[in-house]
């Protein structure tokens, strides 16, 4: 490397090291914006099968609904959780793929994953795929969720159960659909 390349780098302040980071304040947590609450109707597990990564469990997703300030609709009877139980820890981690359909007919493909928690429920990461429309911005969000069992309430068909998933996304200015041509519409 030439000296002329190194000189600009030397003008930057020193990068943090183990010795000089102890006095740094903890950064603030990023703000979250509520996205929706969903009630997911599931069938009992189709199978539990040991594999090289642990025990795989297939749980069909057969319907449900979701409601939030900017989107609401139904959960299509098309999808499942192919969760995995870690053989070393015994912790179940979700691995879902399913579809939402908004009240205006927009289809949203959803993937979630995340581990069960000792106190019950799961913490989830959520990814969305939206092809077109005003919800296209969902493709770019960083979303997290909390899954819990729904106890009591609505009578449940034998062999099925309900889950509640509350989802938030990191607050950002990128919460609208703006296409590469700069417009709010597809060219």
N, C-alpha and C positions, 0 to 999 in steps of 0.2 A: 504494500500500500504506500502511496506517495505521501510525503509530508503535507502537500497542499490539500490532500483529501482529509487528513487528520486534523488540521488546524481548526476548521469550523466545528468539528465535534468537540474539541477541547474547550470551546467557549460556553457549552451547556453546563448548567449546574450539575453537581455530582448526583448520580443516581442513588436512590436509597440502598443502604446495605443493612445487614443484620445489626451493625453497631449504631447506625443513626436513625432507625425507624421506631425506636421505643417511645419517642416523644410525639410521634405523629398522631393526630386525633383520628378516631374512627370515622370513616366517611358516613354520610347519612344514607339511610336505606332509600332505594328508589320508590317513588310513589306508585301505588296500584290503583287501577280503575276497575270497578265491578263490570263484568261482561255479561254473565247470566248464571242462573241456577237451573240445573236440569234434574229431572226425575227419570231415571233409566230403568226400564223394565227388562229383567234378565231371566233366563231359564237356568235351572240348576246345571252344573257342569256336565258336559257331554262325555268328557274323559279326563283322566289324570294319567299321564304317561311319563315314566322316567326317561331322561335323555342325557346327552353329554354335558349339558349346562345346568341340569337340575330337573325338577318335575314340572312338566308343562301341563297347564289346566286350560281347557277350552270352555268358555262361558258365553253362550249366545246372547246377543243383545236383540230383543224382540220388539222394542218400541219405547215410547215415553214422550216427554215434552221438555221444552226449555223456554225460559222467560228472562229477559233482561231489558235494560233501558233502550238499547238500540237494535235488538233482534230477539225474535221469539218464533216458535214453531214446534214441529214434531221431530222425534227421533225415528228414523225409518227402521223397519224390521230387517236390517241388513247390516250385520257386523258381529263382532265378538271380542272378547278379551282372551288373548292367548298368553296369559300370565305365566310366570316362571317362579318356582320356589327354589331359592338358593340352597344347595345341599349342605353348605358349611354353616349357614346361620339360621336356616329354616324360615327366612323372611320371604314373603310373597311379593312380587313386583308385577304390577299391571302392565299389559302390552296390548292396547286396544286399537281397533280400527272400526269406525262406524260413520254413519251419515246423518246429518241434520238437514231438514228442509224448513226454511223460514216461511212465515205466513204469506210472503209475496212470491214464493216458489223458488227462491235461490237455494241451490244445493251446496252444502258445506261438508267436505270430507274432514274427519277429525281423527287424530292419532293422539293417544295419551300413554304415558308410562310413568311409573313411580312406585316407591316401596310402601308396604304396609307400615304403620306406626305402632309402637308398643301399646299405646292407649286405645287403639282401634282406628279404623279408617285408613286412608292412604293419602299421601302427598303426591300430586301429579304435575307433570309437564304436559302442556297441550300444544299441538301444532294444528293449523287449519289450512285447508286448500279450498280456494274459491276461484272459479274460472272467470267470472265477469260480474259487473254490477257494482252497486254502491258499497258492498261489503268486501270488495277486493282487498282493502287495507288489512283484513284479517290475516292475509298471507305473511305480513311483515311483523306481526306482534309477537312479543315474548309473553307467554301466558302460563299461569300456574293455577292449580285447583286443589280442592280438598274434597275427598270422597268420604261419605259416611253411609252407614246402613240406615234405611228407613224402618223404624219400628212402629207397629200398630197401624192405626189409620185405616186406609182403604183395604178392603178384603182382598187378599192375594190368591190368585189361582194356584192350585196345588202344583208344586214343581217349579214355581217362579218366585222371584223376590224383586224388591225395588231398592235402588241406590240413589242418593242425592249427591250431586257434584256441583259445588260452587266454584266459579271460574273468574279470575281477574287477569288483567294484562298490565304490563308496565306502562305507565302513563307516558305518552309521547305526542308529538305534534303530527305524527304520521298516522292519523286516524280517519283519513278520508281517502277516496280513490282518486289518484292522480296518475295518468298514464304517461308513457315516455314522450309523447308528443306535447306534453304540458297541459292537455285538456283534462276535463273530468269525464270525458266520453272516449270510447274506443274509436280510433280513426278508421 
